[in-house]
């Protein structure tokens, strides 16, 4: 057999999804892969039942059904403070994963570089690899996960730097960047003519007093920002695989060319069904924030009572926990596997998110029912006896 793709020769499987398989195998509570164990809102489910009966069930237009794009444009535009045209500024995608892949393919050439904060969602490195883009990792320093502006500028100065990929709120750290920090990034992007690709899937899971700022809304940034996002987290529909790209017309036209041949279209029935969610009143987002604040308080409070060390999340439904007290010479990967098998709780080893040599952290998520979180905390209370 002739040589196959050498770029993926040393690419491992997703550690996050591997931990889900381990949790299923041993019956652990899955606090590794970020999906809830509760249903989407009833009004969305009711609309899905209607669509199952009435349709559509065939291809939508490649860019997405018009009413889906119109609903995205109105909802996203309202929160961003930017008037969006459904035809010129929105593409419906198969989740934010396709949105990100299509975007990277649309703007990059082999040998280009992309700035990524570390820790980072593991997909980013793989997507860069697939597109022959070299990542420049800039550390977010734990436990506060702040960045050094001078070090960031050094990454932007590289003449091959084409883009920065910004996850805000951050997965896995739970960090919400301040408006001042985002202005620093915006100033560098403008100064060095760099595109900013945003992953803002946790935009509505923000904990007081923190506020989410869309970098695209800052002066001079709409023309150089490509927003890749998903409806998975906001509406508790991770399995529906619905997302979108939002950008100015010039950048959007490049993304359209890739999307057209990459996936044809997102699932038509689900595009129709989620319009009910996109058209939800503003009160929905306050209720969502309150719900996630409640879940965070249960899990954070429980870990505090157990005496664990962690960085309290400012947004998203993830948190980084210091496991050094329990490792006993184990790597973080060995610890997380043993935690699943012996204690019955699955987490993700922190090293899978860091380019730096970080081995003492694990990522937990708390998008679960109250009873699930209390049971997980009860199991974690016995960690010293079981490990």
Residue, then its C-alpha position, 0 to 999 in steps of 0.5 A: x500500500x502506498x503511503x497514507x496521509x503522514x500528517x495524521x501519523x502521530x495524531x491520537x484520538x480525542x482524550x475527551x471522548x476517550x474518557x466518555x468511552x471509559x465512563x460508559x465502560x465502567x459506569x462512572x458519572x461522566x463529568x468529562x465530555x461536556x453535555x447535559x443529562x437533562x432535556x432541551x426546553x419543552x418548547x423546543x422539543x414541542x417544535x421538534x415534534x411538529x417538524x417531525x410530522x410536517x417537515x422539511x425532510x430534504x436538503x435545505x439551501x447550502x447556506x442554511x434554511x432562510x428562516x434559520x439564518x434569519x433567526x440566527x441573524x436577529x438573535x446574534x445581532x441583538x447580542x452583538x449590537x451589529x445589524x446582520x443580513x441573513x444572506x450576506x453575514x450568516x452560514x448555517x453549519x454542522x456545529x461549531x466544529x465544521x464552522x471552525x474547519x471551514x473557516x480555517x480552510x477559507x482563510x489559510x495557506x500552508x505554512x501560515x501560523x495561528x495564535x492559540x491560547x494554552x490551555x485550549x480545546x483539543x480540536x484546535x490543534x488537530x484542525x490546524x494540523x489538517x490545514x497545514x497551519x502552525x499553531x503559536x501557543x501563548x500560555x494562560x497562566x494558572x490558576x488565574x489563567x491570565x496572559x502576558x500582553x508582551x508575549x502575545x504581541x511576539x506571536x502576532x509579530x511573526x510575519x506568517x501569523x494569519x489569525x488568532x483563535x479565541x475561545x471566550x468564555x474559555x474551554x477548559x479554564x472557565x475564564x471570561x476575558x475582560x473588555x480590556x483584555x479583548x481590546x488588547x487583542x483587538x489592538x494587536x489584530x489591527x496593528x499586525x493585520x490578523x484575523x480573529x476567529x472566535x469560539x463563543x459557544x458558552x456566551x450565555x453561560x456567564x457567572x456574575x459579576x462577569x460579562x461577555x464582550x463580543x470582540x467583533x463589536x469592538x471598533x475596527x474588529x467586525x471587518x476582521x472577525x469570523x465568529x464560529x459558534x454552536x447552539x449546542x450549549x445554549x439550548x442543551x442540544x449537543x446531539x443536534x450538531x447545529x452551528x453557524x458562521x457570522x462574518x462580514x461579507x468579504x470573509x463570508x464569501x470565502x467561507x461559503x466556498x468551503x462550506x458548499x463542498x464540505x457538508x452541503x447543509x446542516x440537517x434541515x428538520x433540526x434547523x427548522x426545529x431550533x428556530x423556536x429557541x433562537x426566537x426565545x424571549x430575553x428572559x430565556x437567557x436569564x433563566x439559563x444563566x440562573x440554572x447554570x449558576x445553580x449547578x456551578x454553586x452545587x459543584x463548586x460548593x461541594x468541592x470546597x467542602x471536600x477541601x479540593x483546590x480549583x479555579x472557580x469558573x467565570x463562565x462555561x460549565x467547565x472548571x480546572x481542578x488541582x489533583x496533585x494531592x491525590x496523584x501519588x506519582x501517577x500522571x494526570x492521565x493515569x489518575x483520571x482513568x483510575x478515578x473513573x474505574x475506582x471512584x466512579x467519576x470521569x474527568x479529563x486529564x489537564x495535559x490534553x489541553x496544555x502545550x506546556x508541561x502541566x500534569x497536576x490538573x483535571x477538567x470537570x464539567x457540571x452541566x448535570x442534574x442536581x442528583x447527578x452532581x450530589x452523587x458525584x460529590x459523594x463518590x469524590x468524598x471517598x477518593x482517599x479510601x478508594x485510590 
